[in-house]
Amino acid sequence: MGYQCSKYCTKCKGFLTDREQRKVRGVGILYVLGFPILILMIVVGAIKATAPGEENPNCPAEPNMPWFLVLGGMGITCLLLVRIALNSCLRFIKNNQTCCYDVAGCFCEFSCNLIYDIVVMVLIVMWMITVSWWVFRHMIGPDKLYSIFSKEKLDTFRASLGDNDTIHDIQFANPLEDSYCDFLLYMVAFVLLSLGWIVLTGALIVFIADKIFNKIVCCRLCRDVTHDQLPETDTEQVRLHSNNPNLSSTTDL
């Protein structure tokens, strides 16, 4: 039992701190889980969407819901594709650069990826909060919302989002009612947003555990970087400053 727990903990630690262990057949698990969700959002949203500004018979309760799915899916897909391209370019530059040492290239790659990841995380979280409110509020209903939150707090939150629409008790039976929404459209949006929060939470946990704690706090960013490409003059200077010539091989950078 103790061995199994230790093995499980080792796997969890490796998953959180080693990028190679977070890949499925060479593809990052974030992309394996995220892209199918995004593609389904785009497809369902495009099928159920109407021209902007027109009434949507598929969902009178939330006419813009299809466009939430389409624009959100396309936007997040673009951000992830840029992330892949940026990572590939930085890795290529780092592996082929000759103007600086390996450690400098390692820090440069990490810094650019870190800044981009933070910006993307913030944008995705902002989009998820806004769209989740627009979708989930109809499932919960106005009475339950006002019973959970005070009227003042809820109205303030809605005002911050620019929300002045009617909150409905969603129903899927009568398309003539304002509270109607197509079952497939609404449930796809509801389920995919729920799955999106799960994937986003996992990504945040990995981001904090790997990039913040493992690489920054624990100073393990460039632990695997070797210095075989240092100029010969630098290794000669190290040898000259070594008190024991027999240790020159151990003092080479």
Phi, psi and omega in degrees: 000315180295323179294318180296319178297318179295320179294320179295317179296321178297318178295318179297317179297317178296322179296321183282332189246350182241116182298326182294330179280354177259023180247145174243107184054043176085358181247134180301140184296332177299319180286324178298321180275326188280317186296319176301321178297315182294319180296317179296322176300314182295316184294309181295317178299318180294323180293322186264358184279153170240175180300140180304135179092347179266158177292144181247106181293343179286337180200078177298332181296325180214080188300332184269004182303316178301322180288331172302316182291314183295308184292319178295315179297317180291319181296312181292324176300316178298318179297320180290322178294320176297323178298318179296314181296318179298316180296319179294317180296315180295320179294320178297315180296318181296318183284341183244002182286149177231003186268348181210172184284167181299323181296320178298317177296323178297314179293322180296313179299314182296318182297314180296316179296322181296313180298315180296317181297320179296314180299315181296317179300316181297315180297316181293318179297317179298317179294317181297318180297313183296309184290324177299320177297315182297329182268311188291332185299327180285331176289322180284317180094153185293323183296315180293322180297315181288337175282330179280314180249151175291155182300320181296315181294317182292319179294323177295317178297317180295322179295325179293335178266357184072029185264111175234020180276169177279134175269123184256158162273103190299141175219154187242011187261315187250105182288352180276345180275151178292339182273006184279147170209142178303131186300313182298314181299310185291316184290326175297314178299316182296311183291317182293323176294322177296314176296324178299320177296323179294313179296318180295320177298316177299319179296321178294319179297314179296319179300313181291315183292318185275299188283323183276303186279308186292313187270327183263302184294315182271002174056047180247024185296307187245035184292334181265004181280132176259166185238036181291342185265008178297147178300151183297329181297326180292319179292326178294321179295323178296320179296319182295325182274357180280132180289328182248111182297336180290344182260010184298327181293334181271348181259358176296135180287000000 
